[in-house]
Amino acid sequence: MRITRLFPALLAALLSLLAMAPSGSAAPAPPSSDGGATPYIIGGSYASNAPWAARLFSNGRQTCTATIIAPTWILTAKHCVSRGALSFRIGSLDQTSGGTVANGVQTYNHSSDLSLVRLDRSVSATYARLGGPGSVTVGQTVQVYGWGATSRCGSEINCQSRYLKVANLTVSGGCGDAYGGAAICARPGDGITAGGDSGGAMMSNGVQVGVASTSDRRSITAYTNVTRYRSWIQSIAGV
């Protein structure tokens, strides 16, 4: 089985991208913005509450998912920040409107698939709380979030969701991320990740424990283990 990074459509020519299927509490379906096509990621449902979620744009084009963890700090996947000027729409379930838009001015990359991006302004938001040791266990149901692909489509950007999605996954154990870093592997519950969900959060009991790194879109997905790299995050972002 070939597992690849969860990159968005922007880099589809270079990578086979994967994304995160969401589930969890679902909001009433927003109006379709894609000509009537079913607007779900691969399974899952619409998210109703994720004020810390951020949509990442590279040179103005939708690419990945991210979270805001402090007034001037974004947490996302390293493979999402390698090209172009970065900007973020923060605190809106709709990637096309609402929330706050801020630009990335400095990027810090870890050896694993983690990146911290410093914003050009302080953003008032509900910041994602980061988990520590013991925050997630094998067999646990966790929630994953993203604006990624709604099917195993060929054109990633064209089939990414306008509205944030959430899905339930079951933690299956430890594994490696796209760069060999410590990761949490999970199997589908009511959805699976796909292209555009890269960098998005895995949440366990309300705290972020992972960042979307790879997926095969069918049976397994890997999230870089945030709990293992808390000291690095704190040394840069202070949280």
C-alpha positions in Angstrom: 0.0 0.0 0.0 1.4 3.4 -1.0 0.9 6.1 1.5 1.7 9.7 0.5 1.6 13.2 2.0 -1.7 15.0 2.4 -0.7 17.8 0.1 -3.4 19.9 -1.6 -4.1 20.3 -5.3 -1.5 22.9 -5.7 1.2 20.3 -5.6 -0.8 17.4 -7.1 1.6 17.1 -10.0 4.4 16.3 -7.5 2.6 14.3 -4.8 -0.4 12.1 -4.5 -2.3 14.1 -1.9 -4.5 13.0 1.0 -7.0 14.6 3.2 -8.9 14.3 6.3 -12.4 13.1 6.5 -14.3 14.8 9.3 -17.3 13.8 11.4 -18.5 14.7 14.9 -21.3 17.1 15.5 -22.7 18.3 12.2 -24.2 21.7 11.4 -27.1 22.0 9.0 -25.8 21.6 5.5 -24.8 25.0 4.0 -25.9 25.7 0.5 -24.0 23.9 -2.1 -21.2 25.9 -3.7 -20.2 23.3 -6.3 -23.1 23.0 -8.7 -24.9 20.5 -6.6 -22.2 18.0 -6.0 -22.3 16.3 -2.6 -20.1 18.6 -0.4 -18.7 16.0 2.0 -15.0 15.1 2.3 -14.5 11.3 2.0 -17.2 10.6 4.6 -17.7 12.6 7.8 -19.9 15.7 8.1 -19.8 19.4 8.5 -18.1 20.9 11.5 -20.2 23.1 13.7 -17.7 24.5 16.1 -13.9 24.8 15.4 -13.0 28.5 16.2 -9.2 27.6 16.1 -9.3 26.2 12.6 -7.4 28.1 9.8 -7.4 27.6 6.1 -4.0 27.9 4.5 -3.5 29.6 1.2 -0.3 29.6 -0.8 0.0 32.5 -3.3 -3.7 33.0 -2.8 -4.7 29.5 -3.6 -6.3 27.1 -1.2 -3.9 24.4 -0.1 -3.9 23.0 3.4 -5.6 23.2 6.8 -4.0 24.6 10.0 -4.8 25.7 13.6 -4.1 28.9 15.4 -2.4 28.1 18.8 -1.5 31.7 20.0 -2.2 35.3 18.9 0.5 35.3 16.3 1.2 31.6 15.8 -0.2 29.0 13.3 0.6 25.2 13.6 0.5 23.2 10.4 2.4 20.5 8.4 5.9 21.2 7.1 5.0 19.9 3.6 2.4 22.6 3.4 4.7 25.6 3.6 7.4 24.9 1.1 6.2 27.2 -1.6 4.8 30.7 -2.1 3.5 33.5 0.2 1.4 32.1 3.0 -1.9 33.5 4.2 -4.6 32.2 6.5 -8.3 32.6 7.1 -8.8 32.0 10.8 -12.0 31.3 12.7 -14.5 30.7 9.9 -16.0 27.4 8.9 -16.4 28.9 5.3 -13.0 29.2 3.6 -14.3 31.9 1.3 -15.5 34.5 3.9 -15.7 35.5 7.5 -13.1 35.2 10.3 -9.8 37.0 10.2 -7.2 37.0 7.4 -3.6 37.3 8.3 -0.3 36.7 6.4 2.6 34.5 7.4 5.9 36.3 7.8 8.2 33.7 9.2 8.3 29.9 9.2 9.9 27.5 11.6 10.2 23.9 10.4 10.8 20.8 12.6 12.6 17.7 11.3 9.2 16.0 11.5 6.2 17.1 9.5 5.5 20.1 11.7 5.7 23.8 11.0 5.1 27.0 13.0 4.2 30.1 11.1 4.4 33.6 12.7 1.6 35.9 11.6 2.0 39.6 10.6 -0.6 40.6 13.2 -2.1 39.5 16.5 -5.3 37.6 15.9 -8.0 37.4 18.7 -9.4 33.9 18.6 -10.1 30.8 20.5 -6.7 29.1 20.3 -6.3 25.3 20.0 -5.0 23.8 23.3 -2.2 21.3 22.8 -2.2 17.9 24.4 0.6 16.4 26.5 1.7 12.9 27.4 -1.3 10.6 27.9 -3.7 12.8 25.9 -4.4 10.0 23.4 -4.5 6.2 23.6 -4.8 3.3 21.2 -8.5 2.4 20.5 -9.7 5.9 21.3 -12.1 7.8 19.0 -10.6 11.1 17.9 -11.9 13.9 15.7 -10.1 15.3 12.6 -10.8 18.5 10.8 -10.1 19.8 7.3 -11.2 21.5 4.1 -9.9 18.7 1.9 -11.1 16.7 -1.0 -14.6 15.3 -0.8 -13.8 12.2 -2.9 -10.9 10.3 -4.4 -10.9 12.8 -7.2 -8.1 13.6 -9.7 -8.4 17.5 -9.4 -7.7 18.3 -5.8 -8.6 21.9 -5.8 -11.9 21.4 -7.7 -13.2 18.9 -5.2 -12.0 20.4 -1.9 -14.8 21.5 0.4 -15.8 25.1 0.8 -16.9 24.3 4.4 -14.9 22.8 7.2 -15.5 19.1 7.7 -15.0 16.8 10.7 -14.7 13.0 11.0 -14.3 10.4 13.7 -11.3 8.1 13.5 -10.0 5.3 15.8 -6.4 5.5 17.0 -4.6 2.3 15.9 -1.1 3.0 17.3 2.2 4.8 16.7 3.8 5.2 13.3 5.9 7.6 11.2 4.9 10.8 9.5 6.0 11.9 6.0 9.5 12.7 7.3 9.9 9.8 9.7 8.8 11.8 12.7 6.7 10.3 15.5 3.0 10.1 14.4 -0.3 8.8 15.5 -1.9 6.3 13.1 -5.7 6.0 12.9 -8.2 4.0 10.9 -11.5 5.3 9.5 -14.5 5.7 11.6 -17.1 7.6 9.6 -14.5 9.2 7.3 -10.9 9.4 6.1 -8.5 12.2 5.2 -7.7 13.4 1.7 -5.9 16.2 -0.2 -6.3 19.6 1.4 -6.7 18.3 4.9 -2.9 18.2 5.4 -1.9 20.3 8.4 -5.3 20.0 10.1 -5.9 19.0 13.7 -6.5 15.7 15.3 -8.4 16.5 18.5 -8.7 14.3 21.6 -11.2 15.4 24.3 -10.9 19.0 23.1 -7.1 19.2 22.9 -4.9 19.0 19.7 -2.8 15.9 19.7 -1.9 15.6 16.0 -1.2 17.4 12.7 -2.3 15.7 9.4 0.7 14.3 7.5 -0.2 11.3 5.3 -3.1 9.1 4.3 -4.0 6.4 1.8 -7.6 7.8 1.7 -9.0 4.3 2.4 -7.7 2.6 5.5 -5.0 4.5 7.4 -3.9 8.1 8.1 -0.9 9.4 10.0 -0.9 12.6 12.2 2.4 14.0 13.4 2.3 13.5 17.2 2.0 17.0 18.7 2.4 15.6 22.2 5.9 14.4 21.4 7.1 17.8 20.2 5.6 20.1 22.8 9.0 21.3 23.9 9.9 22.4 20.4 6.6 24.2 19.9 6.9 25.9 23.3 10.4 27.0 22.6 9.2 29.0 19.6 5.6 29.9 20.1 5.6 29.9 23.9 2.6 27.6 24.3 
